[in-house]
Amino acid sequence: MSQSRTVGRRGQRPIGPLRPPTPEEIAWSQQMGQYRTKVPKDVFRYRSQAEANADWERWHAELVAATVEDGTQDETAAGSG
C-alpha cells in the first residue's frame, strides 16, 4: 500500500480556479445584502441588564413595525390563520 504526498509545492485548490463572479452570483449577493439590521451597530454601555434588555426589545419592536409598514412580511405567514 503506497501513500502519496506532496512536499514543497501546493496542489490545486479544491474549489477550482479563481474567476470573477457571474452575473447570477452578483445578483444573489446584492439581493442578500438588502436587509435591515436588527440592532444599531455601535458600542453601548448600560448600568444594568434590564436597560440592555429594554433597548433590545425596543429595537425588535421597531423592526417588526417597519416590516409590517413596508409590507415585507413573509407571505406564507400572512396567508395562514
N, C-alpha and C positions, 0 to 999 in steps of 0.2 A: 504494500500500500504506500503510495507516494503522496507527499503533501507538497503543494506548490505555494510559494510565497514570493512576493516582490520585495526586493531590498534596494533602497536608494532611489527609487522612482515612483511617482504616484501613478496610479491607474486612472482610467477614465471615470469621471463622475457617474454615479448610478442614475442621476436624473436626466442625463443627456447633455448635449452641448448647450451653451448659453445662446440665447436669441432674444430679440426684442419681443415684447408681448404682442399677441394677436389683437385685432380689434374687439373680438369677443371677450378676451381677458381684460382689456382696458374698460369695456362697458361694465363688466361684472364688478371690477374694482371700484369704479365710480358709483355704481348702484349701492354697493355695500358701505360706502363711505358717507352716504346721505342718511344720517340718523341724528337724533338729538341725544346728547349725553344726559344721563340721569342725575348727575351731580356736577355742580360747577367745579372747574379744575383750579384749585388753589390750595393753600395750606390754611387750615382752620384750627384755632385753639379754643377749647371750651373749658369752662370751670367744672362741668360735671357731665356725666354720661347722659343725663336727662336732656341737657341742652343740645348735645350732639344728636340724640335720637329725634328731638323735635325738629331740627333742621332737616335731617334725613327724611322724615315723614312729610315735611312741607315740600321738599324738592320732588318727591314722588307724587304728591297730590297735584302739584303744578304741572308735572309731565303728563299725568292722566288727563287733566283738564285741557291741556293744549292738544293732546292726541284726539280727544273727543271733538274739540272745536274744529280741528283740521279735517276730521272725517277719515283719519288714517288708522282707525282701529281695525282689528282683524275681522274680515267679513264672515268667517266661519263662526266666530264668537257672536257677532251681531245677528246672525241668522238663526242661532239656536235660542230657544226659550219660549 
